[in-house]
Amino acid sequence: MLKKLVERAAAKASLVNMKFDLDQLSESFPHNASSASNAIFKLLENITLAFNNNASEADVQHVLDTKSATFRPEVKQIVNELFQLVSATRRGDIAAINAHDSRINDMFVSSTGAHLDVTKAPWFSKLAVLTG
């Protein structure tokens, strides 16, 4: 029972953190590529954490859709691709993962003129890459 309670609290925290990440992304995109990179990586991490703590796809999608409803179309597309990327990762669909990753990168470059800055990834994500 305690495990479920902790998972629910962690999932809710991740959902709340996603809202802050979305605000940062909206405020920095496309004029500050470094800050937008940071927001994208933090958002990706929080979507993953929400799922890992048993948040439903519907809950995650609701937060993303509601918060990004008034965002620029490019930002909404990137947010949707991030959700699809994490969903594909959970299914182990390598082809979809590569396709979503490519679209995210292409949209970012075409909008900002810069590549995603992997140095802006949170330490937890960097650790996952190093140990993966």
N, CA, C and O atoms as CSV, one atom per row, in Angstrom:
chain,resi,resn,atom,element,x,y,z
A,1,MET,N,N,0.819,-1.195,0.000
A,1,MET,CA,C,0.000,0.000,0.000
A,1,MET,C,C,0.863,1.259,0.000
A,1,MET,O,O,0.574,2.216,-0.718
A,2,LEU,N,N,1.905,1.254,0.795
A,2,LEU,CA,C,2.786,2.414,0.854
A,2,LEU,C,C,3.452,2.642,-0.498
A,2,LEU,O,O,3.625,3.785,-0.921
A,3,LYS,N,N,3.827,1.558,-1.177
A,3,LYS,CA,C,4.454,1.675,-2.492
A,3,LYS,C,C,3.516,2.380,-3.465
A,3,LYS,O,O,3.948,3.268,-4.201
A,4,LYS,N,N,2.237,2.000,-3.481
A,4,LYS,CA,C,1.266,2.634,-4.383
A,4,LYS,C,C,1.089,4.112,-4.045
A,4,LYS,O,O,0.968,4.949,-4.939
A,5,LEU,N,N,1.073,4.421,-2.779
A,5,LEU,CA,C,0.925,5.804,-2.341
A,5,LEU,C,C,2.117,6.641,-2.805
A,5,LEU,O,O,1.940,7.762,-3.283
A,6,VAL,N,N,3.321,6.106,-2.666
A,6,VAL,CA,C,4.525,6.805,-3.096
A,6,VAL,C,C,4.515,6.977,-4.621
A,6,VAL,O,O,4.863,8.044,-5.128
A,7,GLU,N,N,4.117,5.924,-5.353
A,7,GLU,CA,C,4.044,6.007,-6.810
A,7,GLU,C,C,3.046,7.077,-7.250
A,7,GLU,O,O,3.327,7.849,-8.167
A,8,ARG,N,N,1.893,7.125,-6.607
A,8,ARG,CA,C,0.890,8.138,-6.958
A,8,ARG,C,C,1.408,9.541,-6.710
A,8,ARG,O,O,1.210,10.444,-7.523
A,9,ALA,N,N,2.076,9.714,-5.574
A,9,ALA,CA,C,2.633,11.036,-5.256
A,9,ALA,C,C,3.718,11.417,-6.266
A,9,ALA,O,O,3.787,12.564,-6.708
A,10,ALA,N,N,4.559,10.453,-6.627
A,10,ALA,CA,C,5.623,10.720,-7.601
A,10,ALA,C,C,5.034,11.012,-8.977
A,10,ALA,O,O,5.514,11.899,-9.682
A,11,ALA,N,N,4.007,10.276,-9.358
A,11,ALA,CA,C,3.359,10.517,-10.656
A,11,ALA,C,C,2.744,11.909,-10.690
A,11,ALA,O,O,2.882,12.623,-11.684
A,12,LYS,N,N,2.072,12.297,-9.622
A,12,LYS,CA,C,1.460,13.633,-9.568
A,12,LYS,C,C,2.527,14.724,-9.604
A,12,LYS,O,O,2.345,15.757,-10.248
A,13,ALA,N,N,3.637,14.490,-8.911
A,13,ALA,CA,C,4.727,15.462,-8.933
A,13,ALA,C,C,5.282,15.608,-10.345
A,13,ALA,O,O,5.582,16.717,-10.787
A,14,SER,N,N,5.418,14.500,-11.045
A,14,SER,CA,C,5.913,14.555,-12.422
A,14,SER,C,C,4.943,15.303,-13.320
A,14,SER,O,O,5.365,16.066,-14.190
A,15,LEU,N,N,3.651,15.093,-13.121
A,15,LEU,CA,C,2.645,15.798,-13.921
A,15,LEU,C,C,2.701,17.300,-13.660
A,15,LEU,O,O,2.570,18.096,-14.590
A,16,VAL,N,N,2.893,17.688,-12.418
A,16,VAL,CA,C,3.015,19.111,-12.074
A,16,VAL,C,C,4.297,19.684,-12.664
A,16,VAL,O,O,4.296,20.789,-13.207
A,17,ASN,N,N,5.388,18.934,-12.559
A,17,ASN,CA,C,6.659,19.403,-13.112
A,17,ASN,C,C,6.579,19.573,-14.619
A,17,ASN,O,O,7.227,20.458,-15.178
A,18,MET,N,N,5.791,18.737,-15.284
A,18,MET,CA,C,5.606,18.867,-16.729
A,18,MET,C,C,5.032,20.237,-17.071
A,18,MET,O,O,5.404,20.824,-18.087
A,19,LYS,N,N,4.148,20.745,-16.252
A,19,LYS,CA,C,3.558,22.064,-16.501
A,19,LYS,C,C,4.618,23.154,-16.479
A,19,LYS,O,O,4.592,24.065,-17.307
A,20,PHE,N,N,5.558,23.066,-15.530
A,20,PHE,CA,C,6.647,24.047,-15.465
A,20,PHE,C,C,7.565,23.913,-16.678
A,20,PHE,O,O,8.011,24.913,-17.240
A,21,ASP,N,N,7.845,22.663,-17.079
A,21,ASP,CA,C,8.682,22.438,-18.258
A,21,ASP,C,C,8.022,23.016,-19.505
A,21,ASP,O,O,8.688,23.616,-20.349
A,22,LEU,N,N,6.719,22.832,-19.614
A,22,LEU,CA,C,5.982,23.365,-20.763
A,22,LEU,C,C,6.013,24.889,-20.780
A,22,LEU,O,O,6.156,25.494,-21.843
A,23,ASP,N,N,5.881,25.510,-19.621
A,23,ASP,CA,C,5.984,26.975,-19.539
A,23,ASP,C,C,7.360,27.437,-20.007
A,23,ASP,O,O,7.468,28.385,-20.785
A,24,GLN,N,N,8.410,26.767,-19.535
A,24,GLN,CA,C,9.772,27.135,-19.922
A,24,GLN,C,C,9.960,26.961,-21.430
A,24,GLN,O,O,10.568,27.809,-22.082
A,25,LEU,N,N,9.445,25.874,-21.976
A,25,LEU,CA,C,9.568,25.632,-23.413
A,25,LEU,C,C,8.853,26.724,-24.205
A,25,LEU,O,O,9.405,27.267,-25.162
A,26,SER,N,N,7.636,27.040,-23.804
A,26,SER,CA,C,6.863,28.057,-24.508
A,26,SER,C,C,7.535,29.427,-24.459
A,26,SER,O,O,7.540,30.163,-25.446
A,27,GLU,N,N,8.099,29.758,-23.308
A,27,GLU,CA,C,8.732,31.072,-23.137
A,27,GLU,C,C,10.044,31.196,-23.911
A,27,GLU,O,O,10.409,32.292,-24.337
A,28,SER,N,N,10.750,30.094,-24.094
A,28,SER,CA,C,12.080,30.174,-24.700
A,28,SER,C,C,12.116,29.803,-26.177
A,28,SER,O,O,13.081,30.124,-26.871
A,29,PHE,N,N,11.092,29.142,-26.657
A,29,PHE,CA,C,11.090,28.651,-28.036
A,29,PHE,C,C,10.499,29.684,-28.966
A,29,PHE,O,O,9.428,30.204,-28.653
A,30,PRO,N,N,11.092,30.010,-30.049
A,30,PRO,CA,C,12.318,29.520,-30.685
A,30,PRO,C,C,13.530,30.417,-30.470
A,30,PRO,O,O,14.610,30.112,-30.975
A,31,HIS,N,N,13.380,31.513,-29.734
A,31,HIS,CA,C,14.436,32.525,-29.653
A,31,HIS,C,C,15.606,32.167,-28.737
A,31,HIS,O,O,16.664,32.788,-28.842
A,32,ASN,N,N,15.454,31.196,-27.851
A,32,ASN,CA,C,16.546,30.801,-26.958
A,32,ASN,C,C,16.697,29.281,-27.030
A,32,ASN,O,O,16.108,28.547,-26.236
A,33,ALA,N,N,17.489,28.827,-27.988
A,33,ALA,CA,C,17.634,27.392,-28.256
A,33,ALA,C,C,18.193,26.635,-27.054
A,33,ALA,O,O,17.801,25.494,-26.810
A,34,SER,N,N,19.084,27.240,-26.316
A,34,SER,CA,C,19.683,26.582,-25.155
A,34,SER,C,C,18.633,26.308,-24.071
A,34,SER,O,O,18.550,25.201,-23.540
A,35,SER,N,N,17.849,27.316,-23.758
A,35,SER,CA,C,16.791,27.167,-22.755
A,35,SER,C,C,15.696,26.221,-23.251
A,35,SER,O,O,15.153,25.436,-22.474
A,36,ALA,N,N,15.376,26.294,-24.537
A,36,ALA,CA,C,14.374,25.387,-25.103
A,36,ALA,C,C,14.868,23.946,-25.061
A,36,ALA,O,O,14.084,23.034,-24.797
A,37,SER,N,N,16.153,23.728,-25.318
A,37,SER,CA,C,16.734,22.379,-25.209
A,37,SER,C,C,16.580,21.855,-23.792
A,37,SER,O,O,16.177,20.712,-23.575
A,38,ASN,N,N,16.905,22.702,-22.841
A,38,ASN,CA,C,16.779,22.325,-21.431
A,38,ASN,C,C,15.340,21.927,-21.114
A,38,ASN,O,O,15.102,20.905,-20.470
A,39,ALA,N,N,14.395,22.723,-21.561
A,39,ALA,CA,C,12.980,22.434,-21.285
A,39,ALA,C,C,12.536,21.131,-21.945
A,39,ALA,O,O,11.790,20.357,-21.345
A,40,ILE,N,N,12.984,20.886,-23.156
A,40,ILE,CA,C,12.606,19.651,-23.860
A,40,ILE,C,C,13.136,18.435,-23.115
A,40,ILE,O,O,12.408,17.462,-22.917
A,41,PHE,N,N,14.390,18.482,-22.703
A,41,PHE,CA,C,14.955,17.329,-21.992
A,41,PHE,C,C,14.302,17.124,-20.631
A,41,PHE,O,O,14.076,15.987,-20.217
A,42,LYS,N,N,13.995,18.225,-19.927
A,42,LYS,CA,C,13.310,18.083,-18.642
A,42,LYS,C,C,11.894,17.548,-18.833
A,42,LYS,O,O,11.426,16.724,-18.047
A,43,LEU,N,N,11.217,18.016,-19.874
A,43,LEU,CA,C,9.874,17.522,-20.166
A,43,LEU,C,C,9.916,16.040,-20.507
A,43,LEU,O,O,9.087,15.269,-20.024
A,44,LEU,N,N,10.859,15.644,-21.321
A,44,LEU,CA,C,11.024,14.232,-21.674
A,44,LEU,C,C,11.248,13.395,-20.425
A,44,LEU,O,O,10.664,12.322,-20.278
A,45,GLU,N,N,12.084,13.879,-19.536
A,45,GLU,CA,C,12.358,13.166,-18.287
A,45,GLU,C,C,11.099,13.066,-17.421
A,45,GLU,O,O,10.821,12.007,-16.857
A,46,ASN,N,N,10.347,14.143,-17.312
A,46,ASN,CA,C,9.154,14.116,-16.458
A,46,ASN,C,C,8.025,13.274,-17.054
A,46,ASN,O,O,7.261,12.660,-16.309
A,47,ILE,N,N,7.910,13.235,-18.370
A,47,ILE,CA,C,6.930,12.331,-18.988
A,47,ILE,C,C,7.302,10.893,-18.658
A,47,ILE,O,O,6.449,10.089,-18.284
A,48,THR,N,N,8.585,10.579,-18.799
A,48,THR,CA,C,9.069,9.229,-18.506
A,48,THR,C,C,8.846,8.879,-17.033
A,48,THR,O,O,8.383,7.783,-16.718
A,49,LEU,N,N,9.172,9.798,-16.141
A,49,LEU,CA,C,8.972,9.553,-14.710
A,49,LEU,C,C,7.499,9.362,-14.371
A,49,LEU,O,O,7.152,8.516,-13.548
A,50,ALA,N,N,6.644,10.140,-15.000
A,50,ALA,CA,C,5.206,9.978,-14.750
A,50,ALA,C,C,4.760,8.567,-15.129
A,50,ALA,O,O,4.059,7.904,-14.364
A,51,PHE,N,N,5.169,8.112,-16.313
A,51,PHE,CA,C,4.817,6.759,-16.744
A,51,PHE,C,C,5.432,5.706,-15.834
A,51,PHE,O,O,4.774,4.724,-15.489
A,52,ASN,N,N,6.678,5.899,-15.447
A,52,ASN,CA,C,7.343,4.928,-14.577
A,52,ASN,C,C,6.692,4.832,-13.206
A,52,ASN,O,O,6.847,3.834,-12.502
A,53,ASN,N,N,5.960,5.881,-12.833
A,53,ASN,CA,C,5.249,5.877,-11.552
A,53,ASN,C,C,3.756,5.625,-11.747
A,53,ASN,O,O,2.927,6.025,-10.931
A,54,ASN,N,N,3.439,4.952,-12.847
A,54,ASN,CA,C,2.085,4.476,-13.145
A,54,ASN,C,C,1.050,5.551,-13.428
A,54,ASN,O,O,-0.141,5.328,-13.211
A,55,ALA,N,N,1.474,6.703,-13.905
A,55,ALA,CA,C,0.491,7.674,-14.408
A,55,ALA,C,C,-0.068,7.091,-15.707
A,55,ALA,O,O,0.659,6.457,-16.470
A,56,SER,N,N,-1.321,7.301,-15.945
A,56,SER,CA,C,-1.925,6.762,-17.166
A,56,SER,C,C,-1.556,7.632,-18.369
A,56,SER,O,O,-1.230,8.810,-18.226
A,57,GLU,N,N,-1.615,7.023,-19.555
A,57,GLU,CA,C,-1.367,7.797,-20.767
A,57,GLU,C,C,-2.380,8.930,-20.889
A,57,GLU,O,O,-2.047,10.027,-21.339
A,58,ALA,N,N,-3.608,8.659,-20.487
A,58,ALA,CA,C,-4.655,9.688,-20.562
A,58,ALA,C,C,-4.320,10.879,-19.665
A,58,ALA,O,O,-4.523,12.028,-20.058
A,59,ASP,N,N,-3.806,10.610,-18.457
A,59,ASP,CA,C,-3.442,11.703,-17.546
A,59,ASP,C,C,-2.301,12.542,-18.112
A,59,ASP,O,O,-2.342,13.772,-18.077
A,60,VAL,N,N,-1.291,11.864,-18.630
A,60,VAL,CA,C,-0.143,12.572,-19.195
A,60,VAL,C,C,-0.585,13.378,-20.415
A,60,VAL,O,O,-0.241,14.552,-20.546
A,61,GLN,N,N,-1.347,12.745,-21.306
A,61,GLN,CA,C,-1.815,13.421,-22.508
A,61,GLN,C,C,-2.686,14.627,-22.156
A,61,GLN,O,O,-2.597,15.670,-22.805
A,62,HIS,N,N,-3.521,14.487,-21.138
A,62,HIS,CA,C,-4.394,15.589,-20.708
A,62,HIS,C,C,-3.571,16.801,-20.251
A,62,HIS,O,O,-3.863,17.934,-20.632
A,63,VAL,N,N,-2.552,16.556,-19.440
A,63,VAL,CA,C,-1.709,17.656,-18.972
A,63,VAL,C,C,-1.022,18.328,-20.157
A,63,VAL,O,O,-1.002,19.555,-20.254
A,64,LEU,N,N,-0.466,17.531,-21.050
A,64,LEU,CA,C,0.236,18.086,-22.207
A,64,LEU,C,C,-0.701,18.880,-23.102
A,64,LEU,O,O,-0.375,19.994,-23.512
A,65,ASP,N,N,-1.863,18.315,-23.406
A,65,ASP,CA,C,-2.817,18.984,-24.297
A,65,ASP,C,C,-3.384,20.258,-23.682
A,65,ASP,O,O,-3.482,21.288,-24.349
A,66,THR,N,N,-3.753,20.182,-22.419
A,66,THR,CA,C,-4.353,21.331,-21.740
A,66,THR,C,C,-3.368,22.485,-21.631
A,66,THR,O,O,-3.695,23.630,-21.941
A,67,LYS,N,N,-2.171,22.168,-21.192
A,67,LYS,CA,C,-1.172,23.217,-20.967
A,67,LYS,C,C,-0.679,23.819,-22.280
A,67,LYS,O,O,-0.394,25.015,-22.344
A,68,SER,N,N,-0.576,22.997,-23.332
A,68,SER,CA,C,-0.019,23.503,-24.591
A,68,SER,C,C,-1.086,23.992,-25.567
A,68,SER,O,O,-0.762,24.318,-26.709
A,69,ALA,N,N,-2.329,24.051,-25.154
A,69,ALA,CA,C,-3.437,24.428,-26.050
A,69,ALA,C,C,-3.229,25.783,-26.713
A,69,ALA,O,O,-3.635,25.973,-27.859
A,70,THR,N,N,-2.610,26.718,-26.021
A,70,THR,CA,C,-2.441,28.069,-26.572
A,70,THR,C,C,-1.030,28.320,-27.109
A,70,THR,O,O,-0.708,29.445,-27.491
A,71,PHE,N,N,-0.197,27.297,-27.141
A,71,PHE,CA,C,1.186,27.444,-27.583
A,71,PHE,C,C,1.271,27.555,-29.103
A,71,PHE,O,O,0.329,27.215,-29.819
A,72,ARG,N,N,2.395,28.028,-29.573
A,72,ARG,CA,C,2.695,28.067,-31.006
A,72,ARG,C,C,2.545,26.661,-31.585
A,72,ARG,O,O,2.826,25.679,-30.899
A,73,PRO,N,N,2.110,26.555,-32.827
A,73,PRO,CA,C,1.929,25.230,-33.436
A,73,PRO,C,C,3.185,24.360,-33.401
A,73,PRO,O,O,3.093,23.149,-33.199
A,74,GLU,N,N,4.359,24.972,-33.596
A,74,GLU,CA,C,5.600,24.199,-33.575
A,74,GLU,C,C,5.849,23.581,-32.204
A,74,GLU,O,O,6.311,22.444,-32.107
A,75,VAL,N,N,5.547,24.320,-31.158
A,75,VAL,CA,C,5.746,23.815,-29.800
A,75,VAL,C,C,4.764,22.674,-29.527
A,75,VAL,O,O,5.136,21.650,-28.953
A,76,LYS,N,N,3.513,22.858,-29.941
A,76,LYS,CA,C,2.521,21.791,-29.751
A,76,LYS,C,C,2.945,20.523,-30.486
A,76,LYS,O,O,2.764,19.421,-29.968
A,77,GLN,N,N,3.504,20.666,-31.682
A,77,GLN,CA,C,3.956,19.498,-32.431
A,77,GLN,C,C,5.110,18.797,-31.727
A,77,GLN,O,O,5.138,17.569,-31.647
A,78,ILE,N,N,6.054,19.568,-31.220
A,78,ILE,CA,C,7.186,18.975,-30.504
A,78,ILE,C,C,6.699,18.263,-29.255
A,78,ILE,O,O,7.152,17.157,-28.960
A,79,VAL,N,N,5.789,18.873,-28.521
A,79,VAL,CA,C,5.241,18.253,-27.305
A,79,VAL,C,C,4.553,16.932,-27.650
A,79,VAL,O,O,4.731,15.933,-26.952
A,80,ASN,N,N,3.775,16.933,-28.718
A,80,ASN,CA,C,3.109,15.698,-29.133
A,80,ASN,C,C,4.131,14.629,-29.527
A,80,ASN,O,O,3.974,13.458,-29.181
A,81,GLU,N,N,5.164,15.032,-30.244
A,81,GLU,CA,C,6.206,14.078,-30.643
A,81,GLU,C,C,6.938,13.515,-29.421
A,81,GLU,O,O,7.291,12.335,-29.401
A,82,LEU,N,N,7.167,14.350,-28.405
A,82,LEU,CA,C,7.806,13.859,-27.180
A,82,LEU,C,C,6.950,12.800,-26.505
A,82,LEU,O,O,7.459,11.774,-26.054
A,83,PHE,N,N,5.641,13.054,-26.437
A,83,PHE,CA,C,4.723,12.070,-25.850
A,83,PHE,C,C,4.764,10.770,-26.644
A,83,PHE,O,O,4.839,9.683,-26.071
A,84,GLN,N,N,4.715,10.893,-27.969
A,84,GLN,CA,C,4.752,9.708,-28.824
A,84,GLN,C,C,6.086,8.978,-28.707
A,84,GLN,O,O,6.123,7.749,-28.768
A,85,LEU,N,N,7.177,9.716,-28.540
A,85,LEU,CA,C,8.499,9.127,-28.375
A,85,LEU,C,C,8.559,8.265,-27.112
A,85,LEU,O,O,9.042,7.133,-27.146
A,86,VAL,N,N,8.071,8.806,-26.016
A,86,VAL,CA,C,8.087,8.047,-24.765
A,86,VAL,C,C,7.159,6.833,-24.870
A,86,VAL,O,O,7.497,5.752,-24.388
A,87,SER,N,N,6.008,7.005,-25.491
A,87,SER,CA,C,5.089,5.872,-25.679
A,87,SER,C,C,5.737,4.778,-26.516
A,87,SER,O,O,5.615,3.596,-26.195
A,88,ALA,N,N,6.427,5.164,-27.589
A,88,ALA,CA,C,7.115,4.189,-28.435
A,88,ALA,C,C,8.239,3.493,-27.676
A,88,ALA,O,O,8.486,2.303,-27.867
A,89,THR,N,N,8.906,4.236,-26.826
A,89,THR,CA,C,9.976,3.656,-26.011
A,89,THR,C,C,9.409,2.604,-25.060
A,89,THR,O,O,10.001,1.541,-24.875
A,90,ARG,N,N,8.282,2.901,-24.473
A,90,ARG,CA,C,7.633,1.948,-23.557
A,90,ARG,C,C,7.226,0.668,-24.286
A,90,ARG,O,O,7.243,-0.416,-23.702
A,91,ARG,N,N,6.860,0.796,-25.565
A,91,ARG,CA,C,6.469,-0.372,-26.361
A,91,ARG,C,C,7.674,-1.088,-26.960
A,91,ARG,O,O,7.561,-2.221,-27.427
A,92,GLY,N,N,8.830,-0.422,-26.944
A,92,GLY,CA,C,10.025,-0.996,-27.545
A,92,GLY,C,C,10.017,-0.929,-29.064
A,92,GLY,O,O,10.654,-1.749,-29.724
A,93,ASP,N,N,9.304,0.038,-29.622
A,93,ASP,CA,C,9.166,0.197,-31.066
A,93,ASP,C,C,10.302,1.074,-31.600
A,93,ASP,O,O,10.179,2.297,-31.659
A,94,ILE,N,N,11.403,0.436,-31.985
A,94,ILE,CA,C,12.606,1.146,-32.403
A,94,ILE,C,C,12.357,2.037,-33.625
A,94,ILE,O,O,12.847,3.165,-33.676
A,95,ALA,N,N,11.609,1.545,-34.596
A,95,ALA,CA,C,11.338,2.348,-35.799
A,95,ALA,C,C,10.589,3.631,-35.437
A,95,ALA,O,O,10.919,4.707,-35.936
A,96,ALA,N,N,9.595,3.517,-34.580
A,96,ALA,CA,C,8.836,4.703,-34.157
A,96,ALA,C,C,9.709,5.648,-33.330
A,96,ALA,O,O,9.618,6.867,-33.473
A,97,ILE,N,N,10.543,5.091,-32.476
A,97,ILE,CA,C,11.451,5.916,-31.666
A,97,ILE,C,C,12.330,6.757,-32.584
A,97,ILE,O,O,12.461,7.967,-32.397
A,98,ASN,N,N,12.923,6.113,-33.564
A,98,ASN,CA,C,13.802,6.833,-34.497
A,98,ASN,C,C,13.038,7.894,-35.283
A,98,ASN,O,O,13.546,8.994,-35.503
A,99,ALA,N,N,11.824,7.567,-35.703
A,99,ALA,CA,C,11.017,8.520,-36.471
A,99,ALA,C,C,10.646,9.740,-35.625
A,99,ALA,O,O,10.770,10.874,-36.088
A,100,HIS,N,N,10.195,9.514,-34.395
A,100,HIS,CA,C,9.814,10.634,-33.520
A,100,HIS,C,C,11.045,11.484,-33.183
A,100,HIS,O,O,10.978,12.713,-33.203
A,101,ASP,N,N,12.156,10.832,-32.877
A,101,ASP,CA,C,13.392,11.546,-32.566
A,101,ASP,C,C,13.819,12.418,-33.740
A,101,ASP,O,O,14.208,13.571,-33.557
A,102,SER,N,N,13.746,11.867,-34.931
A,102,SER,CA,C,14.129,12.617,-36.130
A,102,SER,C,C,13.214,13.822,-36.340
A,102,SER,O,O,13.686,14.915,-36.652
A,103,ARG,N,N,11.909,13.624,-36.170
A,103,ARG,CA,C,10.973,14.745,-36.353
A,103,ARG,C,C,11.198,15.845,-35.315
A,103,ARG,O,O,11.140,17.031,-35.639
A,104,ILE,N,N,11.453,15.449,-34.069
A,104,ILE,CA,C,11.724,16.445,-33.023
A,104,ILE,C,C,12.953,17.260,-33.387
A,104,ILE,O,O,12.937,18.489,-33.319
A,105,ASN,N,N,14.007,16.576,-33.770
A,105,ASN,CA,C,15.242,17.273,-34.137
A,105,ASN,C,C,15.034,18.188,-35.339
A,105,ASN,O,O,15.496,19.329,-35.344
A,106,ASP,N,N,14.340,17.686,-36.357
A,106,ASP,CA,C,14.096,18.497,-37.554
A,106,ASP,C,C,13.276,19.744,-37.232
A,106,ASP,O,O,13.597,20.836,-37.699
A,107,MET,N,N,12.217,19.583,-36.433
A,107,MET,CA,C,11.386,20.734,-36.068
A,107,MET,C,C,12.182,21.746,-35.252
A,107,MET,O,O,12.047,22.954,-35.449
A,108,PHE,N,N,13.008,21.252,-34.340
A,108,PHE,CA,C,13.799,22.140,-33.496
A,108,PHE,C,C,14.776,22.945,-34.352
A,108,PHE,O,O,14.871,24.165,-34.217
A,109,VAL,N,N,15.494,22.260,-35.225
A,109,VAL,CA,C,16.477,22.940,-36.067
A,109,VAL,C,C,15.802,23.937,-37.001
A,109,VAL,O,O,16.282,25.059,-37.163
A,110,SER,N,N,14.694,23.536,-37.616
A,110,SER,CA,C,14.039,24.444,-38.559
A,110,SER,C,C,13.448,25.670,-37.865
A,110,SER,O,O,13.339,26.732,-38.479
A,111,SER,N,N,13.069,25.538,-36.611
A,111,SER,CA,C,12.478,26.668,-35.883
A,111,SER,C,C,13.508,27.558,-35.203
A,111,SER,O,O,13.343,28.777,-35.149
A,112,THR,N,N,14.580,26.944,-34.681
A,112,THR,CA,C,15.555,27.721,-33.908
A,112,THR,C,C,16.843,28.010,-34.666
A,112,THR,O,O,17.575,28.938,-34.322
A,113,GLY,N,N,17.119,27.220,-35.692
A,113,GLY,CA,C,18.382,27.361,-36.404
A,113,GLY,C,C,19.538,26.685,-35.682
A,113,GLY,O,O,20.687,26.799,-36.110
A,114,ALA,N,N,19.251,25.990,-34.601
A,114,ALA,CA,C,20.288,25.312,-33.817
A,114,ALA,C,C,19.843,23.882,-33.526
A,114,ALA,O,O,18.659,23.554,-33.605
A,115,HIS,N,N,20.811,23.045,-33.192
A,115,HIS,CA,C,20.509,21.674,-32.805
A,115,HIS,C,C,20.188,21.626,-31.316
A,115,HIS,O,O,20.609,22.495,-30.551
A,116,LEU,N,N,19.440,20.607,-30.913
A,116,LEU,CA,C,19.201,20.396,-29.486
A,116,LEU,C,C,20.545,20.270,-28.775
A,116,LEU,O,O,21.449,19.586,-29.254
A,117,ASP,N,N,20.664,20.922,-27.653
A,117,ASP,CA,C,21.912,20.933,-26.888
A,117,ASP,C,C,21.845,19.859,-25.811
A,117,ASP,O,O,21.248,20.063,-24.754
A,118,VAL,N,N,22.465,18.712,-26.088
A,118,VAL,CA,C,22.395,17.575,-25.169
A,118,VAL,C,C,23.043,17.895,-23.822
A,118,VAL,O,O,22.772,17.212,-22.834
A,119,THR,N,N,23.892,18.919,-23.767
A,119,THR,CA,C,24.483,19.278,-22.478
A,119,THR,C,C,23.432,19.852,-21.533
A,119,THR,O,O,23.677,19.988,-20.334
A,120,LYS,N,N,22.262,20.188,-22.075
A,120,LYS,CA,C,21.182,20.728,-21.246
A,120,LYS,C,C,20.296,19.631,-20.659
A,120,LYS,O,O,19.353,19.923,-19.924
A,121,ALA,N,N,20.596,18.367,-20.980
A,121,ALA,CA,C,19.819,17.262,-20.426
A,121,ALA,C,C,20.042,17.206,-18.919
A,121,ALA,O,O,21.161,17.436,-18.459
A,122,PRO,N,N,18.990,16.901,-18.130
A,122,PRO,CA,C,19.144,16.771,-16.680
A,122,PRO,C,C,20.133,15.652,-16.337
A,122,PRO,O,O,20.335,14.732,-17.129
A,123,TRP,N,N,20.733,15.737,-15.179
A,123,TRP,CA,C,21.750,14.757,-14.779
A,123,TRP,C,C,21.201,13.341,-14.788
A,123,TRP,O,O,21.935,12.403,-15.100
A,124,PHE,N,N,19.925,13.161,-14.453
A,124,PHE,CA,C,19.322,11.831,-14.418
A,124,PHE,C,C,19.302,11.233,-15.823
A,124,PHE,O,O,19.567,10.043,-15.996
A,125,SER,N,N,18.995,12.040,-16.806
A,125,SER,CA,C,18.985,11.579,-18.188
A,125,SER,C,C,20.391,11.256,-18.677
A,125,SER,O,O,20.599,10.269,-19.383
A,126,LYS,N,N,21.350,12.087,-18.302
A,126,LYS,CA,C,22.735,11.812,-18.687
A,126,LYS,C,C,23.206,10.512,-18.079
A,126,LYS,O,O,23.914,9.743,-18.728
A,127,LEU,N,N,22.822,10.255,-16.837
A,127,LEU,CA,C,23.187,9.005,-16.169
A,127,LEU,C,C,22.590,7.817,-16.903
A,127,LEU,O,O,23.253,6.795,-17.075
A,128,ALA,N,N,21.335,7.946,-17.339
A,128,ALA,CA,C,20.672,6.869,-18.066
A,128,ALA,C,C,21.391,6.579,-19.376
A,128,ALA,O,O,21.536,5.420,-19.763
A,129,VAL,N,N,21.839,7.627,-20.058
A,129,VAL,CA,C,22.561,7.451,-21.324
A,129,VAL,C,C,23.900,6.762,-21.078
A,129,VAL,O,O,24.296,5.874,-21.833
A,130,LEU,N,N,24.584,7.170,-20.032
A,130,LEU,CA,C,25.885,6.598,-19.736
A,130,LEU,C,C,25.812,5.143,-19.303
A,130,LEU,O,O,26.732,4.371,-19.573
A,131,THR,N,N,24.724,4.758,-18.631
A,131,THR,CA,C,24.599,3.397,-18.125
A,131,THR,C,C,23.784,2.503,-19.013
A,131,THR,O,O,23.716,1.295,-18.783
A,132,GLY,N,N,23.146,3.084,-20.052
A,132,GLY,CA,C,22.256,2.328,-20.933
A,132,GLY,C,C,22.945,1.506,-21.953
A,132,GLY,O,O,22.289,0.829,-22.745
